[in-house]
Amino acid sequence: SSSSGDEALRDKRARILSRGLPKQKPIEGVKQVVVVASGKGGVGKSTTAVNIALALAANDSAKEVGLLDADIYGPSIPKMMNLKGNPELTSKNLMRPLKNYGIACMSMGFLIEETAPVVWRGLMVMSAVEKLLRQVDWGQLDYLVIDMPPGTGDVQLSVSQNIPIAGAVIVSTPQDVALLDAHKGAEMFRKVHVPVLGLVQNMSVFQCPKCKHETHIFGTDGVKDLAKTLGLDILGDVPLHINIRETCDSGQPVVISQPQSDA
């Protein structure tokens, strides 16, 4: 029958496609990997990733949490986590993560000078990502949070196809241009069979510290509307607040330095 013929054709196509995909291999010692991504840069993805990692650890002190900065060109985890220096090597030639606030961290920023640009082509970037994934002694982690670079390019595909990922968190502002790219990011993860846990709406409202008037600088419910379109949950609605920015810039993220604050 035509339906069984169509099914056989689909199976054959799936087999051919699967040959070209790398086999997923877990990161040694890591139980669950959560990636934090955005289609566009500058929407607060790294700030969100840092505070998610710290919140996971604060929520259950028995859990071990790591944070991997996969943004090779613009690593920001060292500054946000107040870490400097080069990783030590183990006897097996693996890099030891640097640690602060109980979080094991690894970043390209530990391997180059702070102001040095990474002027590399794609193959070198992919090699660096592979090293950050596979040549790090994470010990035993319950969660590894990966701060992804913006976009839907080589790094995102490589990470998604090489390691099993428990889920992805998409960060966006309510602004239309950010939402377009966030939509693409969510669809990319769906195509590579990574579950999207939900969306975070960042910089959603600014409250004047003097008169308390609220202004929706980037729009109001853009991310909420996108979540409805995609059938996803809103995981958080984060205001545009000076404390969130200042604490991350000073290497004392708000979850750890002001845990009781509204922010």
N, C-alpha and C positions, 0 to 999 in steps of 0.2 A: 504493500500500500504506500501511497505518497507520504503519509505521516511517519511511517517507520523509516522510509528513505530519508526524509528530512532529519529525523533523529540521528540516524547513522552519520549523515553529513556533518551535523553539529558536533557529534562525538569526535569524528575525525579531525575537524577544525580545531577543537579544544586540545586534542593530543598534539597537533602540530604546533599550536601556539605555546603549549606548556613546555615544549622542548627548549624554547628560546629563553624561558624565565629561569633565573637562578634559584637554586633550592634554598628555602628559608632555613637558617640555622640560628638557634637561640644564642644570646650572649651568655657566656659562662657565668653562673652565679646569679643571674638576673631572672626573677620570677615574672614580673609584669613590666611591659614597656608602654608608656603613654607619650604620644607625640603632641606637642603644642605648635600649631601652624597658623599661617595667615596667607592669604593671596598677596597682600600688599605689605610693604614695609612701613614702619612708623605708626602702627596701630596699637603698640604696647604688648606685642607678643612675648618678648623676653621678660618684661616685667611680670606678665601673667604666669609664665613658666616658672620663674623663680619663686613667686608667692604660692603657686600650686605645690611645688616641691616642699616648701617650708610648712605649708598647711597639712600636707599628708603626714609629715613627721610629727607635727604638733598634735594632730588628731589622734595619733596612736604612737606613743613613745616606744612601743615594742617593734615598730616597723623601721627597717633600714631603707633610706631613700638616697638615690643618686641623681645627679643633674648633668646631662651631656649637652654641650653647646655645639650644635652641628652647623652653625653659621661660620663658615671658613673665612669669608671676606670681611664680616663685621662682627667679630665675637664680642659680646657685651657681658657675659656671665662673670668674668673675673672682676670687673668693676662693681657689678651689682651684688656679688657675694663677698666683696672685700678680700680678694685673694690675689697674691702675686707669687712669682717664682716658678722654677722648672720642676716638673714631676720627677721623683726618684724612680730608678729602675729596679725591678725585682731580679732575683737570680734567674728567672725565666725570660728576662728582657722585656717584661711588661711594665707599662707606666703606672705608677701609683697615683690615684686621684688626689687632688688637694682638698682639704676639708675645712668647712666653717659652718657654724650653727648646726653641726651634726650631719650635714649634707656632703656627700662625696661628689666632687666636681671635676669635670675634665673639659678643656676648651683649647682651641687653637691659640687662644690668647696667652696660654701658659708656655707656648713653644716659640713665640716670636716676640720681638720688642713691641711695647705698647703702641708706639706711633708708626710702626713699620707696616706698609701696605702689603697685602698678599696679591702679587701680580702674577697670577697663575692661569693657565688654560684648564679646560675641563678635566683632562685626564689626571692632572696633578691634584686637583680638588677632590676627585673621586678617590684617589689613593689616600689622601689625608683623612677623608671620612671613614674609609675602611680601617685605617689605623686607630682612629678614635673609637670605633666600634669594637674592634677585635683585639687590639694590643693594649688594653687597659685592664688592670687587676681590680675589678670592682668589689671583690670579696663576695659576700652574700647580700643581695639587695632584694627587698620586697617590691620596690618600684624604682624604675629608671625613667625620669622625665627627660625627654629630648626636646630641646629648643631648636626647632627647624628654621632654616633660612626662609625668607619670604618667597612666594612663587610656587610653581608646579614643575620644576625642572629636574635635572639629573639627580641632584642630592635627594630630593623628596622621593623620586622613583626608586633610587638605589636603596635607601633606608627601608622603604615600604616593602620592597621585594626580597631583601636579604635577611631581615629579621622578623620574627613573629611580633606583631603589635597588638596589644590588648584594645587600644582605641586611640582616636585622634580628637583633640579639642581645637576648634577653629575660633580664632580671635578676630574681631572686626569692630570698627567704629560704625555708628549708624549712617555714615556718609555713603551716598550712592556709589561713588567710584571704588570705595573699599568693599562694599557689598558685592559688586560685580566680581571682584577677584576672590572674595571669600566663597562665593557660589562655585567658582571654578575649582577652588581648593577642596571643597567638600565633594564635588563630583569626581575629582582625581582620586581621592581616597576610596570612594565607592568602586571605581574602576579597578583598583588594585586590591579590592576585598579587605580593606581596613575599616573596621566599624568606626563611624563618627559618633562620639559620645554626646556631642552637642556643641552649641555655640556660646561664646562669651561676648556680650556687648560691652565694649570698653569706651571710656570717655563719653558716657551717655549724657551726662548733665553737669553743668558747672554752677556751683552755688557761690554767690558773692559772700566773702567772709564778713563783710560789714553789714550789708542790708538783708542778707539771706535770700535775695532774689535768685531764682533758678533760670538759667539760660541753656537751651539745647543747641550748643554750638554746631554739632555735627548732624543735627536732626534728632528725631525722637525715637521712633520704634522700628527703624530700618532692619535691625538684626532680628527683632521679634517677627517681623513680616517674612524675612528670609527663612527663619526657622519653621514657620507654618508652611511655606512653599516646599521646603525640603522634608517636612515631617520629622523635624529634630527638636530636641529640648533646648531651652535656654538655661545654661548652667550658672550664669551669673550676670549681673548688670552693674558694671563698675563705673563710678562717677569720675569725672575729670577733676582730680583733687590734688592740690599742691603737695600734700603729705606723701601721697603715693609716689610722685615723681622725685621729691627730695630724698626720701628714705632710700630709694633704689640707687640714686646718683651717689649717695654717701656710703653705699655698701651696707646699709642696715634696713633691708626690706621691711615694709609696713607690717607684714604678718608676724615678724619676729620682734620688731622694735616698738610697735604700737598695737598689740594684739586685741586690746579692748576698745580701740577707736572705731568709729563708724566706718572709716575707710577700710 
